[in-house]
């Protein structure tokens, strides 16, 4: 059927922000993301500082991706049949606990209790624990978002939700790099823990939403229903596949500690700015998109955006200037934000309420973990090919993948937002 009832309002760019439930949701997500991004940048730099091995950075991504992918479908099943606020409180408490452990093992006081050789393995174990939490976090927040605003303003809500995430992704890495560079890892973890506590408090203000899915069949049949739904939608499956392979090969973010430490020689402070610049490009672009939506011809715009993303990665790999590298990271983030908005809107519009958790779980297997899998690929490729050649190779493969996708999905190019067909 044609979705004639989902035409995006164009007169009010702040439509979603007028709902208290939505403001609470994006605030919670902001503080959680701030802390998580802060932690990611300092852990990556700290591990590379200890090991001097780019492959060790790849293992960071693999440790998080393995549990996130392995139990993602079960996480979606649990999210569909559970009360979401209670579920989020449990997940956030688990992440807080893992951060507390990393805070302890990286502090100077831990030296007398933990042998030096155990620090990196313990950090990997805590990252694995975060991966378990992520398998449930994504489906739960996806469902909460759907209940926070009316369906007709999902596109506007997707813009603001993604913008808040990107703003946190600007401030988090920048704060992490600067605080780590000037005050050390212990003080940095104190800030991370404070922001996680704020996020947990905000979760308690979310409304309870009883589950709309009551399983009447086996868990395997329920999971198969979500997978079948995604694979029946040509637009959903191609969008997920495009992101999976482009981020898998084009994910240069995992190697930023190598660029900061060895190539550009800008230290932890420079790494923070590099991580933040990509998100700055994303958030500024998203603010523009709140007024000028990319959903006129979503599929065409998605392919253009991913092509720009790949080209930016190639240029970043070739750059030997810190400021020029920042420019290409800015454009990489800008192009990526366009694809994020388009994919997020399509998913929300095409997914029925009773299947949101399971569909989000399938999406998590494709997209949510593609960054971590891409980090492992980047670390491995850097070890085999060298850091710069591996980044150039990844950007080139991304553009090749867009070309293949274009040839396979030409019929989707002229579709407007309200011409998208939901699976029968």
TACOR-V266552 format. One record per residue. N is the residue number from 1. SS is DSSP state (~ for helix, > for strand, _ for the rest). Layout:
n: (N;N)
ss: (SS;SS)
//
This chain:
n: (1;2;3;4;5;6;7;8;9;10;11;12;13;14;15;16;17;18;19;20;21;22;23;24;25;26;27;28;29;30;31;32;33;34;35;36;37;38;39;40;41;42;43;44;45;46;47;48;49;50;51;52;53;54;55;56;57;58;59;60;61;62;63;64;65;66;67;68;69;70;71;72;73;74;75;76;77;78;79;80;81;82;83;84;85;86;87;88;89;90;91;92;93;94;95;96;97;98;99;100;101;102;103;104;105;106;107;108;109;110;111;112;113;114;115;116;117;118;119;120;121;122;123;124;125;126;127;128;129;130;131;132;133;134;135;136;137;138;139;140;141;142;143;144;145;146;147;148;149;150;151;152;153;154;155;156;157;158;159;160;161;162;163;164;165;166;167;168;169;170;171;172;173;174;175;176;177;178;179;180;181;182;183;184;185;186;187;188;189;190;191;192;193;194;195;196;197;198;199;200;201;202;203;204;205;206;207;208;209;210;211;212;213;214;215;216;217;218;219;220;221;222;223;224;225;226;227;228;229;230;231;232;233;234;235;236;237;238;239;240;241;242;243;244;245;246;247;248;249;250;251;252;253;254;255;256;257;258;259;260;261;262;263;264;265;266;267;268;269;270;271;272;273;274;275;276;277;278;279;280;281;282;283;284;285;286;287;288;289;290;291;292;293;294;295;296;297;298;299;300;301;302;303;304;305;306;307;308;309;310;311;312;313;314;315;316;317;318;319;320;321;322;323;324;325;326;327;328;329;330;331;332;333;334;335;336;337;338;339;340;341;342;343;344;345;346;347;348;349;350;351;352;353;354;355;356;357;358;359;360;361;362;363;364;365;366;367;368;369;370;371;372;373;374;375;376;377;378;379;380;381;382;383;384;385;386;387;388;389;390;391;392;393;394;395;396;397;398;399;400;401;402;403;404;405;406;407;408;409;410;411;412;413;414;415;416;417;418;419;420;421;422;423;424)
ss: (_;>;_;~;~;~;_;_;_;_;_;_;_;_;_;~;~;~;_;~;~;~;~;~;~;~;~;~;~;~;~;~;~;~;~;~;~;~;~;~;~;~;~;~;~;~;~;~;~;~;~;_;_;~;~;~;~;~;~;~;~;~;~;~;~;~;~;~;~;~;_;~;~;~;~;~;~;~;~;~;~;_;_;~;~;~;~;~;~;~;~;~;~;~;~;~;~;~;~;~;~;~;~;~;~;_;_;~;~;~;~;~;_;_;_;_;_;~;~;~;~;~;~;~;~;~;~;~;~;~;~;~;~;~;~;~;~;~;~;~;~;~;~;~;~;~;~;~;_;_;~;~;~;~;~;~;~;~;~;~;~;~;~;~;~;~;~;~;~;~;~;~;~;~;~;~;~;~;~;~;~;~;~;_;~;~;~;~;~;~;~;~;~;~;~;~;~;~;~;~;~;~;~;_;_;_;_;_;_;_;_;_;_;_;_;_;_;_;~;~;~;~;~;~;~;~;~;~;~;~;~;~;_;~;~;~;~;~;~;~;~;~;~;~;~;~;~;~;~;~;_;_;~;~;~;~;~;~;~;~;~;~;~;_;_;_;~;~;~;~;~;~;~;~;~;~;~;~;~;~;~;~;~;~;~;~;~;~;~;~;~;_;_;_;_;_;_;~;~;~;~;~;~;~;~;~;~;~;~;~;~;~;~;~;~;~;~;~;_;_;_;~;~;~;~;~;~;~;~;~;~;~;~;~;~;~;~;~;~;~;~;~;~;~;~;~;~;~;~;~;_;_;~;~;~;~;~;~;~;~;~;~;~;~;~;~;~;~;_;~;~;~;~;~;~;~;~;~;~;~;~;~;~;~;~;_;~;~;~;~;~;~;~;~;~;~;~;~;~;~;~;~;~;~;~;~;~;~;_;~;~;~;_;_;_;_;~;~;~;_;>;_;_;_)
//
